[in-house]
Amino acid sequence: MQQPSLVLATLACLIASTATASDYPAKPIRIIAQFTAGSSTDILARIVAQKMAQDWNQQVIVDNRPGAGGVLGTELGAKANPDGYTLTMAVSSAFGINPTLYPNTSYNVLKDFAPISNLGLTPQTLVTNPAGPFKSVREFVAAAKEKPGQINYASLGNGSTSHLTMEMFRFAADIRINHVPFKGSAEAHTQLIGGQIPVMFDAIPATLPHIKSGRLRGLGIAVLKRSPFLPDLPTIAESGYAGFEAVGWIGIAAPAKTPEAVLNKLNAEMVKIINEPDVKERLATLAFTPVGDSRAQFTAFMKSEIAKWGKAVKDSGAKAD
């Protein structure tokens, strides 16, 4: 038989949890975005923040904390008070790649965060200069095999999703090509459009405008089924590399030990927001594929992505800048 004090303590915890959920949020919420204003992470954070503020009649602030490939902002989020008032964007680079790329951080994304929901996906596209010699994935691979070590490719920096996607493809296609890292899409695309660099992988929100304008040619997209944003662009898988997939993702998380009731309330809010027609329309213009999954689904997805990108980091020998 339980002791009266234990029963009372259990009841007190249940009452506190219920009260926390019903009262939440009672003050402004901060969302940490690990990248600069105008980045995909920042844009999605602001869409979510605006909707949360409208639904809950509370101020929701996006706090941009760029630096060290997302490490600085993620570290700040990991150390925040676990009360649901500081959330962190759970991005594929910071939460999927960095656990292996930056092994000595002061936090562990799986232990120090409670994933809330995956919000959107951004598949990687293989692009080239339209005046260049490659008109398909197969032509690019054939040229790389004919001239091993003589073709350069651009990326958004060492250890970036674009870098590691090409490294995964390099292993899949058994080719030798040279990595030329840049500081972001704008700088890399300038070199690609100008013809100084022949090829690269980058996320569809960044490449779509250039493909549509004819400034870049799409060779393939790294998802298993064709994208509705580029329905005529073959997948890498159908170009001869079955199962090849490389998708960036942007979700949201809270510090570990945040009350379950608050986490559940946040998840319900994220799913609601992502499924609103005006949000779906806005995401479509940005070439995001909306998700809005459960906490358990996002946690399982994160674990699988950390394993996948971790292998890519180790295989490529990528080091943090």
C-alpha positions as CSV (number, residue, x, y, z in Angstrom):
1,M,0.0,0.0,0.0
2,Q,1.3,3.4,-0.9
3,Q,2.3,5.8,1.8
4,P,-0.1,8.8,2.2
5,S,2.8,11.2,1.5
6,L,3.7,9.4,-1.7
7,V,0.1,9.5,-2.9
8,L,-0.1,13.3,-2.1
9,A,3.2,13.9,-3.9
10,T,1.9,12.1,-7.0
11,L,-1.3,14.0,-7.0
12,A,0.6,17.3,-6.6
13,C,2.7,16.4,-9.6
14,L,-0.4,15.6,-11.7
15,I,-2.1,18.8,-10.7
16,A,1.0,20.9,-11.4
17,S,1.4,19.3,-14.8
18,T,-2.3,20.0,-15.7
19,A,-2.0,23.6,-14.4
20,T,1.2,24.1,-16.5
21,A,-0.5,23.0,-19.6
22,S,-3.7,25.0,-19.1
23,D,-1.8,28.2,-18.1
24,Y,0.8,27.9,-20.9
25,P,1.8,30.2,-22.3
26,A,1.5,32.9,-19.7
27,K,4.4,35.1,-20.9
28,P,6.4,35.7,-24.2
29,I,8.0,32.8,-25.9
30,R,11.5,32.9,-27.6
31,I,12.4,30.8,-30.6
32,I,16.2,30.5,-31.2
33,A,17.1,30.4,-34.9
34,Q,20.7,29.4,-35.4
35,F,21.1,31.1,-38.7
36,T,20.9,34.7,-40.1
37,A,17.7,36.6,-40.8
38,G,16.4,35.6,-44.3
39,S,17.8,32.1,-44.1
40,S,15.3,29.1,-44.5
41,T,15.5,28.5,-40.8
42,D,14.7,32.1,-40.0
43,I,11.8,32.3,-42.5
44,L,10.2,29.2,-41.1
45,A,10.7,30.3,-37.5
46,R,9.0,33.6,-38.2
47,I,6.0,31.9,-39.9
48,V,5.5,29.7,-36.9
49,A,6.1,32.6,-34.4
50,Q,3.5,34.8,-36.1
51,K,0.9,32.0,-36.0
52,M,1.6,31.1,-32.4
53,A,1.3,34.8,-31.3
54,Q,-2.1,35.0,-33.0
55,D,-3.4,31.7,-31.6
56,W,-2.2,32.2,-28.0
57,N,-2.3,36.0,-27.8
58,Q,1.3,36.1,-26.5
59,Q,4.4,37.7,-28.0
60,V,6.7,35.1,-29.8
61,I,10.1,36.4,-30.5
62,V,12.6,35.0,-33.0
63,D,16.1,35.3,-31.6
64,N,18.8,34.9,-34.4
65,R,21.9,33.4,-32.9
66,P,24.2,32.4,-35.9
67,G,27.7,31.1,-35.6
68,A,29.8,27.9,-35.7
69,G,27.5,26.2,-38.1
70,G,24.6,26.4,-35.7
71,V,26.5,25.3,-32.6
72,L,26.1,28.7,-30.7
73,G,22.4,28.9,-31.0
74,T,21.8,25.2,-30.3
75,E,24.0,25.4,-27.2
76,L,22.0,28.3,-25.9
77,G,18.8,26.4,-26.5
78,A,20.1,23.3,-24.7
79,K,20.9,25.3,-21.6
80,A,17.6,27.2,-21.5
81,N,15.1,26.8,-18.6
82,P,12.9,23.7,-19.5
83,D,9.6,25.5,-19.1
84,G,8.5,25.8,-22.7
85,Y,9.3,29.5,-23.0
86,T,12.6,29.0,-25.0
87,L,12.3,26.8,-28.1
88,T,15.0,26.0,-30.6
89,M,14.8,25.4,-34.4
90,A,15.8,21.7,-34.9
91,V,17.6,21.9,-38.2
92,S,19.2,19.1,-40.2
93,S,22.6,20.8,-40.1
94,A,22.6,21.6,-36.4
95,F,20.8,18.6,-35.1
96,G,21.6,16.0,-37.8
97,I,25.2,16.7,-39.0
98,N,26.8,18.6,-36.1
99,P,26.6,15.8,-33.5
100,T,29.4,14.1,-35.6
101,L,31.0,17.2,-37.2
102,Y,31.4,18.9,-33.7
103,P,31.8,15.9,-31.3
104,N,33.0,18.1,-28.4
105,T,30.1,20.4,-27.9
106,S,28.8,20.9,-24.4
107,Y,25.4,19.4,-25.3
108,N,23.9,16.3,-26.8
109,V,20.9,17.0,-29.1
110,L,19.2,13.7,-28.2
111,K,19.7,14.0,-24.4
112,D,19.4,17.8,-24.0
113,F,16.4,18.4,-26.2
114,A,12.8,17.2,-26.5
115,P,11.8,17.2,-30.2
116,I,8.4,18.7,-30.8
117,S,7.7,18.4,-34.5
118,N,9.4,18.3,-37.9
119,L,8.0,21.3,-39.8
120,G,9.3,21.1,-43.3
121,L,11.7,19.3,-45.7
122,T,14.1,20.8,-48.3
123,P,15.5,18.2,-50.7
124,Q,18.9,18.7,-52.2
125,T,19.1,19.3,-56.0
126,L,22.1,18.7,-58.2
127,V,22.6,21.7,-60.5
128,T,25.0,22.9,-63.1
129,N,25.6,25.9,-65.5
130,P,23.2,25.6,-68.4
131,A,26.1,26.3,-70.8
132,G,28.1,23.5,-69.4
133,P,28.6,20.0,-70.8
134,F,26.3,18.1,-68.4
135,K,22.7,17.6,-69.3
136,S,22.0,14.7,-66.9
137,V,23.3,12.9,-63.8
138,R,24.7,10.1,-66.0
139,E,26.6,12.6,-68.2
140,F,28.1,14.2,-65.1
141,V,29.2,10.8,-63.7
142,A,30.7,9.8,-67.1
143,A,32.7,13.0,-67.3
144,A,34.0,12.6,-63.7
145,K,35.1,9.0,-64.5
146,E,36.7,10.1,-67.7
147,K,38.7,12.8,-65.9
148,P,39.1,11.6,-62.3
149,G,40.1,14.4,-59.9
150,Q,39.7,17.1,-62.5
151,I,36.1,18.3,-61.9
152,N,35.4,20.7,-59.1
153,Y,32.2,21.0,-57.1
154,A,30.9,23.8,-54.9
155,S,29.3,23.6,-51.5
156,L,28.0,25.9,-48.8
157,G,31.0,25.1,-46.6
158,N,32.8,22.2,-45.0
159,G,30.3,19.9,-43.3
160,S,27.3,21.6,-44.8
161,T,24.4,19.6,-46.1
162,S,25.4,20.4,-49.7
163,H,29.0,19.2,-49.1
164,L,28.0,16.0,-47.5
165,T,25.3,15.2,-50.0
166,M,27.9,15.4,-52.8
167,E,30.2,13.3,-50.7
168,M,27.5,10.6,-50.4
169,F,26.9,10.8,-54.1
170,R,30.6,10.6,-54.8
171,F,30.8,7.3,-52.9
172,A,27.6,6.0,-54.6
173,A,28.8,6.8,-58.1
174,D,32.5,5.9,-57.3
175,I,33.9,9.1,-58.7
176,R,36.8,11.4,-57.7
177,I,36.0,15.2,-57.7
178,N,37.4,18.2,-55.9
179,H,35.5,20.1,-53.1
180,V,35.5,23.9,-53.3
181,P,33.7,25.3,-50.2
182,F,32.0,28.7,-50.2
183,K,30.3,30.7,-47.4
184,G,26.7,30.3,-48.6
185,S,24.3,29.8,-51.5
186,A,24.7,33.3,-52.9
187,E,28.5,33.1,-53.2
188,A,28.4,29.5,-54.6
189,H,25.6,30.3,-57.1
190,T,27.5,33.3,-58.4
191,Q,30.5,31.0,-59.3
192,L,28.2,28.4,-60.7
193,I,26.2,30.8,-62.9
194,G,29.5,32.5,-64.0
195,G,30.9,29.1,-65.1
196,Q,33.9,29.1,-62.7
197,I,32.5,26.0,-60.9
198,P,30.6,23.3,-62.9
199,V,28.3,21.6,-60.4
200,M,27.0,21.5,-56.8
201,F,24.2,20.2,-54.6
202,D,22.0,22.8,-52.8
203,A,18.5,22.8,-51.3
204,I,15.5,23.3,-53.6
205,P,14.4,26.6,-52.0
206,A,17.8,28.1,-53.1
207,T,18.0,26.5,-56.5
208,L,14.4,26.7,-57.7
209,P,14.4,30.3,-58.7
210,H,17.6,29.9,-60.8
211,I,16.3,26.7,-62.4
212,K,13.1,28.4,-63.4
213,S,14.9,31.4,-64.7
214,G,17.3,29.3,-66.8
215,R,20.4,30.5,-64.9
216,L,21.0,27.0,-63.6
217,R,20.2,23.6,-65.1
218,G,18.8,20.9,-62.7
219,L,20.3,17.5,-63.2
220,G,18.6,15.6,-60.5
221,I,16.9,15.8,-57.1
222,A,17.8,13.7,-54.0
223,V,14.3,12.4,-53.1
224,L,12.8,9.1,-53.9
225,K,9.8,10.5,-55.7
226,R,9.8,13.6,-58.0
227,S,9.2,16.9,-56.4
228,P,5.9,18.8,-57.2
229,F,8.1,21.9,-57.4
230,L,10.2,20.5,-60.2
231,P,8.1,17.6,-61.6
232,D,10.2,17.3,-64.8
233,L,13.4,16.9,-62.9
234,P,14.5,13.2,-62.5
235,T,15.4,11.9,-59.1
236,I,18.9,10.8,-58.4
237,A,17.4,7.4,-57.7
238,E,15.8,7.0,-61.1
239,S,19.1,8.2,-62.7
240,G,20.8,5.0,-61.6
241,Y,21.4,5.3,-57.9
242,A,18.5,3.5,-56.2
243,G,17.6,4.7,-52.7
244,F,19.7,7.8,-52.9
245,E,18.1,10.5,-50.7
246,A,19.4,13.7,-49.1
247,V,16.8,16.0,-47.5
248,G,17.3,19.0,-45.3
249,W,14.7,19.4,-42.6
250,I,13.6,22.1,-40.2
251,G,11.8,21.3,-37.0
252,I,11.4,22.7,-33.5
253,A,12.5,21.4,-30.1
254,A,12.4,22.4,-26.4
255,P,14.9,21.7,-23.7
256,A,14.8,18.2,-22.2
257,K,12.7,18.0,-19.0
258,T,10.1,20.4,-20.3
259,P,6.8,19.2,-18.9
260,E,5.1,16.5,-21.1
261,A,1.8,18.5,-21.1
262,V,3.5,21.5,-22.4
263,L,5.4,19.5,-25.1
264,N,2.1,17.9,-26.2
265,K,0.4,21.3,-26.4
266,L,3.3,22.7,-28.5
267,N,3.1,19.7,-30.8
268,A,-0.6,20.1,-31.3
269,E,0.0,23.8,-32.1
270,M,2.8,23.0,-34.6
271,V,0.6,20.4,-36.4
272,K,-2.3,22.9,-36.5
273,I,-0.1,25.7,-37.9
274,I,1.6,23.6,-40.6
275,N,-1.8,22.4,-41.9
276,E,-3.4,25.8,-42.2
277,P,-4.1,26.6,-45.9
278,D,-2.3,30.0,-45.8
279,V,0.8,28.4,-44.3
280,K,0.8,25.6,-46.8
281,E,0.5,28.2,-49.6
282,R,3.4,30.2,-48.1
283,L,5.6,27.1,-47.8
284,A,4.8,26.1,-51.4
285,T,6.1,29.5,-52.6
286,L,9.3,28.8,-50.7
287,A,9.6,25.2,-52.0
288,F,9.2,23.7,-48.5
289,T,7.5,20.4,-48.2
290,P,5.3,20.6,-45.0
291,V,5.5,17.8,-42.4
292,G,3.9,18.4,-39.0
293,D,4.5,15.0,-37.4
294,S,4.2,13.7,-33.9
295,R,6.9,14.0,-31.2
296,A,7.7,10.3,-31.4
297,Q,7.9,10.4,-35.2
298,F,10.3,13.4,-35.2
299,T,12.5,11.8,-32.5
300,A,12.8,8.6,-34.5
301,F,13.5,10.5,-37.7
302,M,16.2,12.6,-36.0
303,K,18.0,9.5,-34.7
304,S,18.0,8.0,-38.2
305,E,19.3,11.2,-39.7
306,I,22.1,11.6,-37.2
307,A,23.3,8.1,-38.1
308,K,23.0,8.8,-41.9
309,W,24.8,12.2,-41.8
310,G,27.3,10.9,-39.2
311,K,28.4,8.2,-41.7
312,A,28.7,10.9,-44.4
313,V,30.9,13.0,-42.2
314,K,33.2,10.1,-41.3
315,D,33.4,8.8,-44.9
316,S,34.2,12.3,-46.3
317,G,36.7,13.2,-43.5
318,A,34.9,16.6,-43.2
319,K,36.2,18.9,-40.5
320,A,34.5,21.9,-39.1
321,D,35.8,25.3,-40.4
